Amino acid sequence: MPLVVSSRLRIPDDEIELLPIRAGGPGGQHVNKVATAVHLRFDIRASSLPERYKQRLLASNDRRINRDGVLVIKAQGHRSREQNREEAYRRLAALIRSAGLDRKRRIPTRPTAGSKRRRLDDKRHRSRIKSGRGRVGPEDA
């Protein structure tokens, strides 16, 4: 069953590689014996994603994407492998969805007259404080 990212975007199962691994952290005998954590590997460059999504994902500075363009998500928060698999799928879908969003362009604004005045007042105040820190000589006493 393909991963549904949005109504128009689906990722086939054969593009997602799931590897069961042992989870770290506390948990005693269960965590030491059973591979409940999941490594999800998704090759962005070889995927069927639209080119726009690929470019945005590869350009992002996400540490989960390696030099080869492979996204690795580790899910180990739940006790069962199935829940961890679903969590990894959720994270992958959210990441791809966020790459599809268009960011609002920032409109640069100018500082207000009040903020300029406060900044300059603060600079004058700081200058007076610092000028009073000099060495005290006989003429200053």
C-alpha positions in Angstrom: 0.0 0.0 0.0 1.6 3.3 -1.0 2.3 6.1 1.4 -0.2 8.9 0.9 1.4 12.3 1.3 -1.4 14.3 -0.1 -4.4 13.8 -2.3 -2.2 14.1 -5.4 1.1 12.6 -4.1 1.7 9.0 -3.2 5.0 7.2 -2.7 5.1 3.5 -3.8 6.3 1.0 -1.1 9.2 -0.2 -3.3 10.8 3.2 -2.9 10.8 3.0 0.9 13.2 0.6 2.7 12.4 -0.4 6.3 15.1 -2.0 8.4 14.1 -3.4 11.9 16.9 -2.6 14.4 17.3 -2.8 18.2 16.1 0.3 20.1 18.4 1.9 22.5 17.7 3.3 26.0 15.9 1.7 28.9 13.5 -1.2 28.7 15.3 -4.2 30.1 15.1 -7.6 28.6 12.5 -6.7 26.0 14.5 -3.9 24.4 17.6 -6.0 24.4 16.0 -9.0 22.6 13.5 -7.6 20.2 14.2 -5.4 17.2 11.3 -2.9 17.6 13.0 0.2 16.3 12.8 1.0 12.6 15.2 2.7 10.2 13.4 4.1 7.2 15.5 4.8 4.2 14.2 6.9 1.3 16.4 7.7 -1.7 15.2 11.1 -2.8 17.1 11.2 -6.1 15.8 7.8 -7.3 12.2 8.4 -6.1 9.1 9.2 -8.1 8.7 12.6 -6.4 8.1 15.6 -8.6 11.4 17.4 -9.4 10.3 20.5 -7.3 10.0 18.3 -4.1 13.3 16.6 -4.8 15.2 19.9 -5.2 13.7 21.4 -2.1 14.4 18.3 0.0 18.0 18.1 -1.2 18.6 21.8 -0.7 17.3 21.7 2.9 19.9 21.4 5.6 18.3 18.5 7.2 20.9 16.3 9.0 18.8 13.2 8.2 19.6 13.5 4.5 23.1 12.2 3.7 25.5 13.2 0.8 24.0 10.6 -1.5 20.5 12.1 -1.1 19.2 9.3 1.1 16.9 10.3 3.9 17.2 8.1 7.0 14.5 8.3 9.7 14.9 6.4 13.0 11.8 5.7 14.9 12.1 4.0 18.3 9.6 5.8 20.6 7.0 2.9 20.8 7.2 -0.6 22.1 6.0 -2.3 18.9 7.7 -2.4 15.5 4.4 -1.6 13.8 3.8 1.6 15.7 7.4 2.7 15.0 6.9 1.9 11.3 3.8 4.1 11.3 5.6 6.9 13.1 8.5 6.8 10.6 5.9 6.9 7.7 4.2 9.9 9.4 7.5 11.8 9.7 8.4 11.1 6.1 5.0 12.3 4.9 5.3 15.5 7.0 8.8 16.2 5.7 7.7 15.8 2.1 4.6 17.9 2.7 6.7 20.7 4.2 9.0 20.7 1.1 5.9 21.3 -1.0 4.8 24.4 0.9 5.7 27.8 -0.6 7.3 30.0 2.0 5.9 33.5 2.4 8.4 36.1 1.2 9.6 38.5 3.9 8.8 42.1 3.2 11.7 44.1 4.7 10.5 46.9 6.9 12.3 50.1 8.1 12.9 50.8 11.8 10.3 53.2 13.4 11.3 56.6 14.6 10.7 55.5 18.2 13.0 52.5 17.9 15.8 54.6 16.4 15.4 57.2 19.2 15.5 54.4 21.9 18.6 52.8 20.3 20.4 56.1 20.2 19.3 57.0 23.8 20.6 53.6 25.0 23.9 54.2 23.2 24.3 57.6 24.9 23.5 56.1 28.2 26.0 53.2 27.7 28.6 55.8 26.6 28.2 57.8 29.8 28.5 54.7 31.9 31.7 53.6 30.2 33.2 57.1 30.3 32.9 57.0 34.0 35.0 53.9 34.3 38.3 55.5 33.6 41.2 55.9 36.0 40.6 58.4 38.8 43.4 61.0 38.9 44.0 64.0 41.3 42.2 66.4 39.1 39.0 64.2 39.1 38.8 64.0 42.9 
